[in-house]
C-alpha cells in the first residue's frame, strides 16, 4: 500500500538493486511492512528545477496514512536519494498523499 514513484534525471547503473534498497528504506521510514511496498522508477528523465538540469529528483509517495513525523520521513527519503544518486536535498521534491482506504484497490477489492 505504500507506493513511491521516483523520477530523476540521473542514470542508475543497477536499477534492481536501487529499487530493492528504496523498498527497504520506505518500509523502515514509514513503519509499514515491506510486503506491501511498491516502488516505481523513471531514470534519465528530462527534468529541470530552478532553470537548471543539474541532478534533480521528484518523489511521489502515496499510502493509507502518512507517518506522524513527516519531516523525519522526508529526511529519510532525501538522505536515500542523496546517498544513492547524489541529488541534494534542495534539489528533491517529495509529494505525500494520504489515501482513503475505500479509494485504494488491491486483490480484487479495496482496503
Buried (B, 14 or more C-beta within 10 A) or exposed (E): BBBBBBBBBBEBEEEEEBBEBBBBBBBEBBEBEBEBBEBEBEBEBEBEBEEEEEBBBBBBBBBBBBBEEEEEBBEBBBBBBBEBBEBBBEBBEBEBEEBEEEEBEEEEEEB
